[in-house]
């Protein structure tokens, strides 16, 4: 079997409920000080705003930012973690980031993740392990100009989602995939149609993104679930490309397994064998010994970005890297996550 080393997450029990009831929001500034950042971005920012119906139809829960509870525009960024921006105006900057049982440390996590994302200036972020919808809403309210979507999977405690810049990104046709297959998909993948507009507003790049968080664990049954899930996802993507030959497709998220296992044990082998139609942007990073999961001193690369063949032209010359935030942000592993973000920057053909 594959040398996957992660144990099952608590969220795979598929129980429901709030991870952090009875929060004292007036303590936000004090808690954030423990995270070694400046004062809060905005400690009074729409805490009573509706989060949205996480169990409603349509496959997602809408979460918006940029206004407080009274509908007033929030101020721009007024604090920083001192991180250099990764996103640039000339590129489309995309990331996957597992936010480990968000919010891992309550209010301090909410504030710190908002600061990190504002510093990084990414355009679209696929996130995993959102456990508290209200806290996610609060985080977005600290990030004017950003909005988000979270899976409405009523069977999942940890949910995948998206965070995106509202001046560049428009989304549509949000849906859950394989939500009737809980064995192989303990968290239903989130599929979203996306249009990314260049900074000049003169050109658009349309594609479909699928955010996944596959089964964790090192048992044979865990590996079988991941293998079955990837076979199902490849069949889905093969069919979608036949039906929509001019559309780009991205599969992104926490796959809980490595690309570099030998062929006999590699759960990704169906994609790797079809290199004419699919490419993992982070494959060379994995071969070079890069890590995205840092839960132990011998971490591994389990967060990936896959593009289908049609997208290879748009992603030609991609700059894909792993951000070692734990080396730059004090308290990262106790406050934010045991995963590093995996980021890619590209210049889509339509933008050139």
RODO-231214 format. One record per residue (C-alpha): residue number from 1; residue in one letter; x, y, z. Coordinates in Angstrom, 1 decimal. Layout:
<pts>
(pt NUM "A" (X Y Z)) ...
</pts>
This chain:
<pts>
(pt 1 "X" (0.0 0.0 0.0)) (pt 2 "X" (1.0 3.6 -0.3)) (pt 3 "X" (3.2 5.2 2.3)) (pt 4 "X" (0.6 7.7 3.4)) (pt 5 "X" (1.3 8.6 7.0)) (pt 6 "X" (-1.7 10.7 8.1)) (pt 7 "X" (-4.2 9.3 10.6)) (pt 8 "X" (-7.9 10.0 10.1)) (pt 9 "X" (-9.1 13.5 10.8)) (pt 10 "X" (-11.7 14.0 13.5)) (pt 11 "X" (-13.9 15.5 10.7)) (pt 12 "X" (-14.2 12.1 9.0)) (pt 13 "X" (-16.6 11.0 11.7)) (pt 14 "X" (-19.0 13.1 9.6)) (pt 15 "X" (-20.6 14.5 12.7)) (pt 16 "X" (-22.1 18.0 12.6)) (pt 17 "X" (-22.1 21.0 14.9)) (pt 18 "X" (-20.1 24.2 15.7)) (pt 19 "X" (-16.5 23.8 16.6)) (pt 20 "X" (-16.4 27.0 18.7)) (pt 21 "X" (-19.8 27.9 20.4)) (pt 22 "X" (-20.1 30.8 22.7)) (pt 23 "X" (-17.3 32.8 21.3)) (pt 24 "X" (-16.3 36.1 23.0)) (pt 25 "X" (-15.5 38.4 20.1)) (pt 26 "X" (-14.4 41.3 22.2)) (pt 27 "X" (-11.3 39.2 23.0)) (pt 28 "X" (-10.2 39.1 19.4)) (pt 29 "X" (-7.5 41.7 19.8)) (pt 30 "X" (-6.0 40.0 22.9)) (pt 31 "X" (-6.0 36.6 21.2)) (pt 32 "X" (-4.5 37.9 18.0)) (pt 33 "X" (-1.6 39.3 20.0)) (pt 34 "X" (-0.6 35.7 20.8)) (pt 35 "X" (-0.3 35.1 17.0)) (pt 36 "X" (2.5 37.8 16.8)) (pt 37 "X" (0.6 40.1 14.4)) (pt 38 "X" (-0.5 43.8 14.5)) (pt 39 "X" (-3.8 44.8 16.0)) (pt 40 "X" (-7.0 43.3 14.4)) (pt 41 "X" (-7.9 44.2 10.9)) (pt 42 "X" (-11.3 45.2 12.1)) (pt 43 "X" (-12.7 43.8 15.4)) (pt 44 "X" (-16.2 45.1 14.8)) (pt 45 "X" (-17.1 43.8 11.3)) (pt 46 "X" (-20.5 42.3 10.9)) (pt 47 "X" (-20.4 39.6 13.5)) (pt 48 "X" (-24.2 39.2 13.5)) (pt 49 "X" (-24.4 39.0 9.7)) (pt 50 "X" (-26.2 35.9 8.3)) (pt 51 "X" (-23.9 33.2 7.3)) (pt 52 "X" (-26.2 31.5 4.8)) (pt 53 "X" (-28.0 28.2 4.8)) (pt 54 "X" (-25.2 25.6 4.8)) (pt 55 "X" (-27.7 22.9 4.1)) (pt 56 "X" (-29.6 24.7 1.4)) (pt 57 "X" (-30.0 23.6 -2.2)) (pt 58 "X" (-27.6 24.5 -5.1)) (pt 59 "X" (-24.6 22.8 -3.6)) (pt 60 "X" (-23.0 25.7 -1.7)) (pt 61 "X" (-23.4 28.3 1.0)) (pt 62 "X" (-22.8 31.9 -0.1)) (pt 63 "X" (-20.6 34.0 2.2)) (pt 64 "X" (-19.8 37.6 1.4)) (pt 65 "X" (-17.4 40.2 2.8)) (pt 66 "X" (-16.7 43.9 2.6)) (pt 67 "X" (-19.6 45.2 4.7)) (pt 68 "X" (-20.4 45.3 8.4)) (pt 69 "X" (-23.7 44.4 10.0)) (pt 70 "X" (-25.2 47.8 9.1)) (pt 71 "X" (-24.3 47.4 5.5)) (pt 72 "X" (-21.4 49.9 5.6)) (pt 73 "X" (-18.3 49.4 3.6)) (pt 74 "X" (-15.4 48.1 5.7)) (pt 75 "X" (-12.1 49.9 5.6)) (pt 76 "X" (-9.2 48.5 3.6)) (pt 77 "X" (-6.3 46.5 5.1)) (pt 78 "X" (-5.0 48.2 8.2)) (pt 79 "X" (-2.7 45.5 9.5)) (pt 80 "X" (-0.2 43.1 8.2)) (pt 81 "X" (1.8 40.0 9.1)) (pt 82 "X" (4.7 41.4 7.1)) (pt 83 "X" (4.5 38.8 4.3)) (pt 84 "X" (5.5 39.6 0.8)) (pt 85 "X" (2.7 39.5 -1.8)) (pt 86 "X" (2.7 36.4 -3.9)) (pt 87 "X" (0.0 37.6 -6.3)) (pt 88 "X" (0.8 40.0 -9.0)) (pt 89 "X" (-1.4 42.1 -11.3)) (pt 90 "X" (-0.2 40.4 -14.5)) (pt 91 "X" (-0.8 36.8 -13.4)) (pt 92 "X" (-3.7 34.7 -12.3)) (pt 93 "X" (-2.7 33.4 -8.8)) (pt 94 "X" (-4.3 30.3 -7.5)) (pt 95 "X" (-3.7 28.3 -4.4)) (pt 96 "X" (-4.9 25.3 -2.4)) (pt 97 "X" (-4.7 25.5 1.4)) (pt 98 "X" (-5.9 23.1 4.1)) (pt 99 "X" (-6.9 25.3 7.0)) (pt 100 "X" (-6.8 22.4 9.6)) (pt 101 "X" (-10.1 22.3 11.4)) (pt 102 "X" (-10.7 26.0 10.8)) (pt 103 "X" (-10.6 27.9 13.1)) (pt 104 "X" (-7.8 25.8 14.8)) (pt 105 "X" (-7.3 28.3 17.7)) (pt 106 "X" (-10.6 30.2 17.6)) (pt 107 "X" (-10.5 34.0 17.2)) (pt 108 "X" (-6.7 34.1 16.8)) (pt 109 "X" (-7.0 31.9 13.8)) (pt 110 "X" (-9.8 33.9 12.2)) (pt 111 "X" (-7.8 37.1 12.4)) (pt 112 "X" (-4.4 35.6 11.5)) (pt 113 "X" (-5.7 33.8 8.4)) (pt 114 "X" (-7.4 37.0 7.2)) (pt 115 "X" (-4.1 38.9 7.6)) (pt 116 "X" (-2.1 36.2 5.8)) (pt 117 "X" (-4.4 36.1 2.8)) (pt 118 "X" (-4.5 39.9 2.5)) (pt 119 "X" (-0.7 39.9 2.5)) (pt 120 "X" (-0.4 37.2 -0.1)) (pt 121 "X" (-2.9 38.9 -2.5)) (pt 122 "X" (-4.0 35.7 -4.2)) (pt 123 "X" (-6.9 35.7 -6.6)) (pt 124 "X" (-8.5 32.3 -5.9)) (pt 125 "X" (-7.9 30.0 -2.9)) (pt 126 "X" (-9.3 26.5 -2.6)) (pt 127 "X" (-9.6 25.7 1.1)) (pt 128 "X" (-10.3 22.5 3.1)) (pt 129 "X" (-11.4 21.6 6.6)) (pt 130 "X" (-13.8 24.5 7.2)) (pt 131 "X" (-15.6 23.4 10.4)) (pt 132 "X" (-17.3 26.6 11.5)) (pt 133 "X" (-19.4 28.5 9.0)) (pt 134 "X" (-19.8 31.5 11.2)) (pt 135 "X" (-16.1 31.9 11.8)) (pt 136 "X" (-15.5 31.6 8.1)) (pt 137 "X" (-18.0 34.5 7.6)) (pt 138 "X" (-16.2 36.6 10.2)) (pt 139 "X" (-12.9 36.0 8.5)) (pt 140 "X" (-14.3 37.1 5.2)) (pt 141 "X" (-15.7 40.3 6.9)) (pt 142 "X" (-12.1 41.1 7.8)) (pt 143 "X" (-11.1 40.9 4.1)) (pt 144 "X" (-12.8 43.6 2.1)) (pt 145 "X" (-12.8 42.7 -1.6)) (pt 146 "X" (-13.0 39.0 -1.0)) (pt 147 "X" (-16.0 36.6 -0.9)) (pt 148 "X" (-16.3 32.8 -0.4)) (pt 149 "X" (-18.3 29.7 -1.0)) (pt 150 "X" (-18.4 26.6 1.3)) (pt 151 "X" (-19.8 23.2 0.5)) (pt 152 "X" (-23.3 22.6 1.7)) (pt 153 "X" (-22.6 18.9 2.3)) (pt 154 "X" (-24.8 18.2 5.3)) (pt 155 "X" (-23.0 15.0 6.0)) (pt 156 "X" (-19.5 16.6 6.3)) (pt 157 "X" (-18.1 18.2 9.4)) (pt 158 "X" (-15.1 19.5 7.5)) (pt 159 "X" (-16.0 21.2 4.3)) (pt 160 "X" (-14.1 22.3 1.2)) (pt 161 "X" (-14.6 25.9 -0.1)) (pt 162 "X" (-13.3 28.8 -2.1)) (pt 163 "X" (-12.1 32.3 -1.3)) (pt 164 "X" (-11.9 34.7 -4.2)) (pt 165 "X" (-11.3 38.3 -5.2)) (pt 166 "X" (-14.7 39.9 -6.2)) (pt 167 "X" (-13.1 42.4 -8.6)) (pt 168 "X" (-11.6 39.6 -10.7)) (pt 169 "X" (-13.5 36.4 -10.1)) (pt 170 "X" (-17.1 35.5 -10.8)) (pt 171 "X" (-18.5 32.0 -10.0)) (pt 172 "X" (-21.5 30.0 -11.2)) (pt 173 "X" (-23.0 26.5 -11.3)) (pt 174 "X" (-21.8 25.5 -7.9)) (pt 175 "X" (-22.5 21.8 -7.2)) (pt 176 "X" (-21.5 18.8 -5.1)) (pt 177 "X" (-20.1 15.7 -6.7)) (pt 178 "X" (-20.5 12.2 -5.5)) (pt 179 "X" (-22.4 13.3 -2.4)) (pt 180 "X" (-24.1 9.9 -2.4)) (pt 181 "X" (-20.8 8.0 -2.0)) (pt 182 "X" (-19.7 8.6 1.6)) (pt 183 "X" (-17.3 5.6 1.6)) (pt 184 "X" (-15.0 7.0 -1.0)) (pt 185 "X" (-15.8 10.7 -0.5)) (pt 186 "X" (-16.1 11.5 3.2)) (pt 187 "X" (-16.3 15.1 2.0)) (pt 188 "X" (-18.1 15.6 -1.3)) (pt 189 "X" (-16.0 17.5 -3.9)) (pt 190 "X" (-17.1 21.0 -4.7)) (pt 191 "X" (-17.3 21.8 -8.4)) (pt 192 "X" (-17.6 25.5 -9.5)) (pt 193 "X" (-17.5 27.3 -12.8)) (pt 194 "X" (-15.2 30.3 -12.7)) (pt 195 "X" (-14.5 33.3 -14.9)) (pt 196 "X" (-11.3 35.2 -14.1)) (pt 197 "X" (-11.0 38.7 -15.6)) (pt 198 "X" (-7.7 40.4 -16.1)) (pt 199 "X" (-6.9 43.5 -14.1)) (pt 200 "X" (-7.8 45.8 -17.1)) (pt 201 "X" (-11.2 44.2 -17.3)) (pt 202 "X" (-10.7 43.5 -21.0)) (pt 203 "X" (-10.2 39.7 -21.1)) (pt 204 "X" (-11.7 36.7 -19.3)) (pt 205 "X" (-10.5 33.2 -18.7)) (pt 206 "X" (-13.3 30.6 -18.0)) (pt 207 "X" (-12.7 27.2 -16.4)) (pt 208 "X" (-14.2 24.7 -14.0)) (pt 209 "X" (-12.5 24.0 -10.6)) (pt 210 "X" (-13.1 20.9 -8.5)) (pt 211 "X" (-12.0 21.2 -4.8)) (pt 212 "X" (-11.3 17.9 -3.1)) (pt 213 "X" (-10.4 16.6 0.3)) (pt 214 "X" (-9.9 12.9 0.0)) (pt 215 "X" (-10.0 10.3 2.8)) (pt 216 "X" (-7.1 10.5 5.3)) (pt 217 "X" (-5.4 7.5 7.0)) (pt 218 "X" (-2.8 4.9 6.3)) (pt 219 "X" (-4.9 1.7 6.3)) (pt 220 "X" (-5.6 -0.4 3.2)) (pt 221 "X" (-9.2 0.7 3.4)) (pt 222 "X" (-8.2 4.4 3.5)) (pt 223 "X" (-6.0 3.9 0.4)) (pt 224 "X" (-8.7 2.0 -1.4)) (pt 225 "X" (-11.1 4.9 -0.8)) (pt 226 "X" (-8.6 7.3 -2.3)) (pt 227 "X" (-8.0 5.1 -5.2)) (pt 228 "X" (-11.7 4.6 -5.9)) (pt 229 "X" (-12.3 8.4 -5.5)) (pt 230 "X" (-9.6 9.2 -8.1)) (pt 231 "X" (-10.9 6.7 -10.6)) (pt 232 "X" (-14.3 8.2 -10.2)) (pt 233 "X" (-12.9 11.8 -10.6)) (pt 234 "X" (-11.0 10.8 -13.7)) (pt 235 "X" (-14.1 9.3 -15.3)) (pt 236 "X" (-16.0 12.5 -14.5)) (pt 237 "X" (-13.3 14.7 -15.9)) (pt 238 "X" (-13.0 12.5 -19.0)) (pt 239 "X" (-16.7 12.8 -19.6)) (pt 240 "X" (-16.7 16.5 -19.0)) (pt 241 "X" (-13.9 17.1 -21.5)) (pt 242 "X" (-15.8 15.2 -24.2)) (pt 243 "X" (-19.0 17.2 -23.5)) (pt 244 "X" (-17.1 20.5 -23.2)) (pt 245 "X" (-13.9 20.2 -25.3)) (pt 246 "X" (-13.1 23.9 -25.2)) (pt 247 "X" (-13.3 24.3 -21.4)) (pt 248 "X" (-10.4 24.0 -18.9)) (pt 249 "X" (-10.7 21.8 -15.8)) (pt 250 "X" (-8.7 21.9 -12.6)) (pt 251 "X" (-8.7 19.4 -9.8)) (pt 252 "X" (-7.2 20.9 -6.6)) (pt 253 "X" (-7.0 20.3 -2.9)) (pt 254 "X" (-5.9 17.9 -0.2)) (pt 255 "X" (-5.6 14.4 -1.7)) (pt 256 "X" (-4.0 12.9 1.4)) (pt 257 "X" (-1.6 10.9 -0.7)) (pt 258 "X" (1.7 11.2 -2.6)) (pt 259 "X" (2.4 11.5 -6.3)) (pt 260 "X" (5.8 9.8 -5.9)) (pt 261 "X" (4.8 6.3 -4.7)) (pt 262 "X" (5.8 3.4 -7.0)) (pt 263 "X" (3.3 2.6 -9.8)) (pt 264 "X" (2.0 -0.5 -8.0)) (pt 265 "X" (0.9 1.5 -5.0)) (pt 266 "X" (0.2 4.9 -6.5)) (pt 267 "X" (-3.4 6.0 -6.2)) (pt 268 "X" (-2.8 8.7 -8.9)) (pt 269 "X" (-1.6 6.2 -11.5)) (pt 270 "X" (-4.7 6.6 -13.8)) (pt 271 "X" (-3.9 10.3 -14.1)) (pt 272 "X" (-0.1 9.7 -14.3)) (pt 273 "X" (-0.6 7.1 -17.0)) (pt 274 "X" (-2.7 9.6 -19.0)) (pt 275 "X" (0.0 12.3 -19.2)) (pt 276 "X" (-1.3 13.4 -22.6)) (pt 277 "X" (-4.5 14.6 -21.0)) (pt 278 "X" (-3.5 15.5 -17.4)) (pt 279 "X" (-0.6 17.2 -15.6)) (pt 280 "X" (0.1 17.7 -11.9)) (pt 281 "X" (1.6 21.2 -11.6)) (pt 282 "X" (3.4 20.2 -8.3)) (pt 283 "X" (4.8 16.8 -9.5)) (pt 284 "X" (8.4 18.1 -9.9)) (pt 285 "X" (8.2 19.7 -6.5)) (pt 286 "X" (7.2 16.4 -5.0)) (pt 287 "X" (10.0 14.6 -6.8)) (pt 288 "X" (12.4 17.2 -5.4)) (pt 289 "X" (11.3 16.4 -1.9)) (pt 290 "X" (9.0 19.4 -1.2)) (pt 291 "X" (6.4 19.1 1.6)) (pt 292 "X" (2.9 20.5 1.9)) (pt 293 "X" (1.9 18.6 5.0)) (pt 294 "X" (4.2 19.5 8.0)) (pt 295 "X" (2.4 17.6 10.8)) (pt 296 "X" (5.6 15.7 11.7)) (pt 297 "X" (9.3 16.2 11.1)) (pt 298 "X" (9.1 14.0 8.1)) (pt 299 "X" (6.3 15.7 6.2)) (pt 300 "X" (5.1 14.9 2.8)) (pt 301 "X" (3.5 16.4 -0.3)) (pt 302 "X" (-0.2 15.6 -0.3)) (pt 303 "X" (-1.8 18.8 -1.6)) (pt 304 "X" (-1.9 19.0 -5.4)) (pt 305 "X" (-3.0 21.0 -8.4)) (pt 306 "X" (-4.0 19.0 -11.5)) (pt 307 "X" (-4.9 20.5 -14.9)) (pt 308 "X" (-6.6 18.7 -17.8)) (pt 309 "X" (-5.2 18.9 -21.3)) (pt 310 "X" (-7.2 21.8 -22.5)) (pt 311 "X" (-5.7 23.9 -19.7)) (pt 312 "X" (-2.1 23.1 -20.4)) (pt 313 "X" (-1.8 26.0 -22.9)) (pt 314 "X" (-3.2 28.4 -20.3)) (pt 315 "X" (-0.9 27.0 -17.6)) (pt 316 "X" (2.2 26.8 -19.8)) (pt 317 "X" (5.1 28.4 -17.9)) (pt 318 "X" (3.3 28.1 -14.6)) (pt 319 "X" (5.2 29.1 -11.5)) (pt 320 "X" (4.2 26.6 -8.8)) (pt 321 "X" (5.6 26.6 -5.4)) (pt 322 "X" (4.9 25.7 -1.7)) (pt 323 "X" (4.9 28.6 0.7)) (pt 324 "X" (6.8 27.9 3.9)) (pt 325 "X" (4.7 30.1 6.1)) (pt 326 "X" (5.6 28.3 9.3)) (pt 327 "X" (9.1 29.9 8.9)) (pt 328 "X" (7.6 33.4 8.5)) (pt 329 "X" (4.5 33.5 10.8)) (pt 330 "X" (5.0 33.0 14.5)) (pt 331 "X" (2.7 30.3 15.9)) (pt 332 "X" (1.7 29.1 12.5)) (pt 333 "X" (1.4 25.4 13.3)) (pt 334 "X" (-0.6 26.0 16.5)) (pt 335 "X" (-2.8 28.8 15.2)) (pt 336 "X" (-3.2 28.2 11.5)) (pt 337 "X" (-2.5 24.8 10.0)) (pt 338 "X" (-0.3 21.7 9.6)) (pt 339 "X" (-0.4 22.3 5.9)) (pt 340 "X" (1.5 24.8 3.7)) (pt 341 "X" (-0.3 26.5 0.8)) (pt 342 "X" (0.5 25.3 -2.7)) (pt 343 "X" (0.4 28.2 -5.1)) (pt 344 "X" (0.6 28.5 -8.9)) (pt 345 "X" (0.8 31.7 -11.0)) (pt 346 "X" (-0.1 31.7 -14.7)) (pt 347 "X" (-0.9 34.1 -17.5)) (pt 348 "X" (-3.9 32.6 -19.3)) (pt 349 "X" (-3.9 32.8 -23.1)) (pt 350 "X" (-6.9 35.2 -23.1)) (pt 351 "X" (-4.9 37.6 -20.9)) (pt 352 "X" (-1.9 37.8 -23.1)) 
</pts>
